[in-house]
């Protein structure tokens, strides 16, 4: 069965965060700026990874992380791949909104990183890419790059793509409490010309092992749901970051 390799100190999971920091990220979501909601959600996901990696007082390197922020340029926020313990010491960086939304450029950086790393990941869990955006892209179409990324694979399975979309363009049921939200499936009605429909094509379906981890945290995603979260509220944004870090881990 794919996606069964445990995240351990010897076989750490790689999670790559790709974060849109375009100007619209300064707009509000609930009672905060969108950038602040994303920072809070990323910090919560990091705390969860630290918890899953801690035995006694020691944080084991069960996760490795890279963070790219993009607008018209791409910024390597952590300066390369870091272990979960290193990121915990550094803390979650502040995100400063900038200008446009060149999603293709950001994904190309992710693709190059994966091309460089894939040979070293053959015994590891399949890597996860977590992309957060709040607007339609400018420039080149990002979908072909996303498709290429999802075709990359290791023995554990293909690279997983998660998309979190903060927008008013939301499917029916997105206003539900995040714990009861069933997710977006092939049967979810989305307008073909809308960006959310495109992001569904750019997202992986959640593996059953990940769905089980989410269920243990109280979420009710149904089988066949895509790793695609409409950011209707801060809770759904946080849920998207939780999905990306739901790699099965070694029993503590």
N, C-alpha and C positions, 0 to 999 in steps of 0.2 A: 504493500500500500504506500502511495506517495505521502509526503509531508508527515512522516513519523519520526524522523531523526530528532533526538532530543538536543536542546541547547544546553551544553555542558561547558566546563572549563576547557576541555580538549576539543569540543566541537561547538564553538560559539556561533550564535545566529547573527547574521549581518542585516541591519536595518538601515536603509538610506532614506532620509527625510529630504524632500524637495518642497520648499516653501515659497509661495508667491508673496512678494513684498511690494507689489505695485501700489500706486497711490490710493486706490480704492480701499486698501486694507486699513486706512485710517477712519473709515466709516464705522458707525456703531453696529453692534450686534447685542441685543438686549441692552444692558446698561454699561457696556464696555466697548472699547475699540476692538475691531476684528483682530488686530495684531495682538492685543492683550489676551483675547480669548484663546488664540492659537498658542501663545506663550504658556498660558495656564494649562492648556490641554497637553502640551508637550512635557511640561514639568510633571504632570500627573502620570503620564505614560512612563517617564523616567523613574519616578518613585515606585511604580509597579514593577519595572524591570529590576530595580535595586532590591526590592523585597524578594523577588523570585531568585535572585542571585546571591542572597545573603545566607550564610550559615554561621551561627554564633555572631561574632562581630566582624567577620571578614566578608567582603563583597567579592565573589568569584567572577571571573570574566566570561559569563555565559552569553553576553551580548556584546556586539561591536556596532558602533554607530558612525554614520557620516551625516552631516547636515549641510545642504546647499540652500541658499536663499537666492531668488532670482527676480529680476525686473527686466530692464534692458541689458543688464549684465548679470553674471552668475558669481556668487561669493561662497567660498568654502569656509563655512562658519567655524568649524572645529580645527581646520588646518589638517585635513586627512582623517583617516578612520581612527576612532578612539574606543577603548573599552568602556563598559558601563561604569566602572569604578572611576575612570579618568573623567568621564562626563559628569558624574556625580560631584567630583571635586571642583570641576570648572563651573558647574551650574548652567542653567538654561540661558542662553544669550538673549538680549533684547533684540527685537526685530524693528527696524526703522522703515516705514513705508517710503517708496521711491517713485517710480514713474510707470512704465508700460509693463506688459505681461507677455514676455517672450518665452512661452512654455517650451517650445521646441529646443531653444538654446539650453534651458535647464535640463531637459531630458537627455540631451546629447552629452552633457557632463556625466549624468548618471550612467548612461550607456558605456562611456569610456571607462569609468571606474569599474563597472562590472566586467568589462572585457579584460581589464588588467587583473582582476581578483578571481575570476571564475576558476582558473586552474588550481587555485589554492583552496577552493571550497568544495572539493569533490566528496569529502566525508562529512560536510557540515549540513545543517538545515538549509533548505532553499532560501536564498535571499529575499527580502521584502523591500519594496519601494513604496513609500508613503508620500503621495503628492497632495498638497493642499493649495487650492486656488479659490479666488472669489470672482473671477471674471473671464470672459472670452479672450482667447489668446490674440496677440498681435504677431504678425510675421508668419513664418512657415507653419504648416499644419503639423501639430505634434503627434497625431494619431499613428502614422507609420513608424515613428521612433518608439512609441509605446508598444506597438505590436512586436517590433524587433526585440525589445526588452523582455516581453512576456514569452518569446520563443526561446530565450536563453534558458539553460537548465543545468542542473547537477543531478546526481543519482536520486536525491530526495524529491525532486520535482522541478517544474518550471519556476522561474522568478515570479513572485507574486506582486501585483500592482494594486495598491489601495489609492483611491481618490476621495478627497474630502472637498465638497463644493459648497462654499458659503454664498448663498444667492437667494433671491426671491423665487427662482425657478425650481419649484419643489413638487414632488409627486404627491398623490393622495396618501394620507396617513402619516406624513412626515411630522405633523404636529403632535403625534402621540408621545407619551413618555418614552424616553429612549430605551428603558428596560423592557418595554412591551412592543417596540417597533420590530416588524418582521423582516425588514430589509427590502432592497430592490432586486427583483428577479426578472427572468425573461418575460414573465406575464405582466409585470408592472407597466401600465400605460404611460409612455413618455412621447412627447411630440418629436417626430423624426428630425425636425430642423433645429431643435433646441440643443444647447450645449450639454445638458445633463444626459441626453441620449448618446451623444458622442463619448462622454466620459464613461458610460456603461460599456461601450466597445473598448475602452482603454483600461478596463478594470478586470481583475481576475475574479473567478467565483471562489467563495470562501471554502477552503478545505475542511473536511469534517473534523479533523483534529483541532483546528482553530475554532470552529464553531463550538466544540465541546469546551474549550478553554473559556470562551465567551459565556457559555451557559453557566459555567461554574462561578462566573462573576455576576450572574443574575440577568444576562441578556437573553432575548428570545428570537434570534435570527433563525429563519427557516432554511432548510436545506436548499442549495442552489442559489442562495443570495449572493449578490456581487459584493466585492469589497469596495463599495461605493456608498458614501454617506453624504446626504444633503444637509448642509450645516444650517438647519433652520433655527437652531438654538445652541448655546454653549455645550449642553449635554450631548447632543449628537456629534458636535465637533470632537469632544473628548472621546466619544465612543469610537470614532474613526481612528484616532491615535491608539486606542486600546486594541483594536483589531490588528493593526500593524505589528504590535508587539506580543501577539498571542501565540507565538511559537511554543510548542510543548517543551517543558523544561524538566530536567532531572529532579526527582523527588528530593525535597530538602532534607 
